[in-house]
Amino acid sequence: MLRPFELSEPTSVAEASELLARHGDAARIYAGGTELILAMKEGLVHYEHLVNVKTIPGLAGVRLDAGTLRLGAATSHRALERDPLVRQHFPAVARMEADVANVRVREVGTLGGNLCFAEPHADPGTLLQVFDATARIEKKGSARTIPLEGLFVGPFETCLEGDELLTEIVVPPLPSRSAAAYLKFGFLERPSVGVAVAVTLDDGHVADARIAVGCVGPVPRRMREAEAELRGKPRTETGAALATAGRIAGRAADAITDLHGSAEYKEHLVGVLLRRAWDQALAAIDGSPRR
Ligand SMILES: Cc1cc2nc3c(=O)[nH]c(=O)nc-3n(C[C@H](O)[C@H](O)[C@H](O)COP(=O)(O)OP(=O)(O)OC[C@H]3O[C@@H](n4cnc5c(N)ncnc54)[C@H](O)[C@@H]3O)c2cc1C
């Protein structure tokens, strides 16, 4: 049963931050509520004060600024999935968003809520890392920007201080002759394994390879040792390197045995999804106009 709570509707980030600071551990940010209200209904957590960030002007929305995508933290998954700028310039992000949860959750659930809840079985935190996305974090009187991967400290734990808000996710464009792809596998409500890649080609060689793995371990992570296996290889000769990269990434993901499967099974799937995502990214580069 949902116990009573007080709902504040601030109209600025500073006001929201002040409310969080004033009420301390008794307060929590409330965005779409798809995680928070569920957890409160089930009695797993209780907060006497909820601070609704959806009433803050400018916290939701999509902007393209000199090729860089700027996503307001309170933007819903559904808005991202349908946004023409996201679909045109960051199609892998639009596709990933269209496959988050179900349409009811996507309609109200926000990108910021997804990232800040830090539930390991989630998609956006994995894909956004191969774009080298950053997170803008604000509180009353100050702001900082960190690499997105730095947001995740552990399962259900971020680096945010009690009075800080995630306000924006900044996604730089990939270089020309690049594409990203994200694939996931799961048979429960949430994904069991998620693998993202971003590939850049130059003159028939892999100029850059970025890989991130999520869901299998405590936090989504870039797999830099695995990436190094692929960089510089002729694009037609990546077979062995992909197999090695898959093994390295599987091990580095700190896979956990749970209801989603054994650690060994998840490690194996990382390799399988990596190879498929790689092929998908290459096909996207081949299909895009040469710049
Ligand atoms: C049935 C179901 C299936 C799902 N399947 C998937 C899936 O396939 N893939 C996937 O990725 N996710 C999945 N999810 C998770 C879903 O994406 C999240 O529930 C949603 O994005 C959370 O957003 P919200 O706005 O509702 O967050 P809320 O519930 O409002 O908040 C979640 C947490 O984030 C904090 N928070 C929210 N906004 C901010 C902010 N701006 N700054 C700081 N802290 C903030 C809140 O205080 C709270 O602790 C699923 C969820 C459900 C219920």
The ligand as an ORCA input file, in Angstrom:
! r2SCAN-3c Opt
* xyz 0 1
  C       7.692     -3.351    -16.326
  C       8.969     -2.599    -16.552
  C       9.823     -2.997    -17.578
  C      11.013     -2.304    -17.807
  N      11.831     -2.697    -18.835
  C      12.942     -1.979    -19.105
  C      13.776     -2.303    -20.205
  O      13.521     -3.219    -20.983
  N      14.891     -1.546    -20.409
  C      15.208     -0.484    -19.608
  O      16.207      0.185    -19.835
  N      14.430     -0.150    -18.563
  C      13.310     -0.857    -18.301
  N      12.515     -0.493    -17.257
  C      12.917      0.653    -16.454
  C      12.290      1.957    -16.962
  O      12.987      2.413    -18.069
  C      12.366      2.928    -15.839
  O      11.351      2.483    -14.975
  C      12.131      4.376    -16.154
  O      12.960      4.886    -17.142
  C      12.397      5.173    -14.891
  O      12.098      6.521    -15.140
  P      11.096      7.321    -14.205
  O      11.056      8.687    -14.761
  O       9.805      6.613    -14.071
  O      11.894      7.276    -12.834
  P      11.336      7.449    -11.352
  O      10.682      6.194    -10.917
  O      10.561      8.706    -11.218
  O      12.716      7.627    -10.590
  C      13.645      6.575    -10.519
  C      14.815      7.006     -9.620
  O      15.585      8.011    -10.261
  C      15.631      9.207     -9.476
  N      15.561     10.310    -10.439
  C      14.635     10.473    -11.420
  N      14.944     11.545    -12.167
  C      16.079     12.078    -11.641
  C      16.898     13.207    -11.990
  N      16.615     13.994    -13.030
  N      17.992     13.457    -11.232
  C      18.300     12.654    -10.174
  N      17.568     11.579     -9.804
  C      16.469     11.293    -10.539
  C      14.445      9.118     -8.529
  O      14.672      9.831     -7.338
  C      14.374      7.614     -8.292
  O      15.308      7.233     -7.311
  C      11.336     -1.185    -16.994
  C      10.472     -0.780    -15.973
  C       9.302     -1.470    -15.742
  C       8.387     -1.000    -14.642
*
